[in-house]
C-alpha cells in the first residue's frame, strides 16, 4: 500500500524520501471459528511536503487504494482503514 501511494504521489512530483514519508501500521488478529485471522489493518501515513502540494497529496490519497494490488487482494477479507497526516515542509 505504501509503495502504491508513493507511486501515485510521484506522478504529481511529490517526493517520498525516507525523511519525509513514513507509515505506521496496526492491526487486529482475532479468533474466528478457531482460526486466528487478521481482521483489521489501519495505516497511518505521514508526509512532509511543500504547502502548495497539499491538494495533490489529498487527491492521491483518495484514489490510490483502488490501484493497490495488495489492498485489492485482501479488501474483502480484511477491513482496511487509513489516514494521511500532512506536514508543511520548512
N, C-alpha and C positions, 0 to 999 in steps of 0.2 A: 504494500500500500504506500509506504513512504517513497519508494522508487517511482511509482506511477505519479504521485503528486509532484515529485521533483521534476519529472519529465514534462508534465503539463506546465509547471511554473517556468521551466526553462524556455518554453515556447514564447513566453511573454518577457523574456530577458530578465527573469528574477533568479539571482544566484542562490544556490543551495549548498554552499560550502559548509563543512562541519561546524565552523564557528558561528554560523547564522541560521542553521536549520537542524532541528532535532525533534525527536518524538519520544514520548513516554507511553508505554503500552501496559494496560492492566487487563485482567480477565477473570472470569469465574469458571471454576470446574465444579460440576455437580454430579451427584449420583443419580442417574436416570435409568430406572429399571435394572439396577445392579451393575451398571456400566458407568465409569467415570467419563464424563463428556465435557468438552469446552462448550459452554452455553452462551457466554457473552465476552466480547472484546471491546475495549474502549481505547482509542488512540488520541492522545493529546499532542498536537503539533505546536511547535514554537518556531516562529520565523522572524528574523530581523531583516528589514528591508527599507528602501527609501520610501518616504511617505507617499510620494506620487504613484507608487506601485500597489498601494493597498487594494484598490478596486480590482486590479488584475489578479491579485492573490485571492481575494474573496471569490471571484468568478471561477478561478481554477479549482479552489476547494469545493465549490458547489457541484462541480461536474466530474472530478477525477475518479470517483469511486465506480462510476458506470463503465469506466475504461480499465479498471484494475482487475487483472486475471485472478489474483489471489482472493480478493474480496468477492468477486463474482462466482468463484468456485465454491465458497462456503456460506454465502449470504442467506441461503435458505435454511441452513442448519445452525448457524451461529448468529446471534444478534450483534451487529456491529454498530457502534456509535463512535463519533469523532468530533473534535472541535479544533479550532485554529486560533492560537494566540499570536497576534501581530505586535511587533515591537519596532518602533521607528529607529532607523539607523542614525547614529550620532555623527 
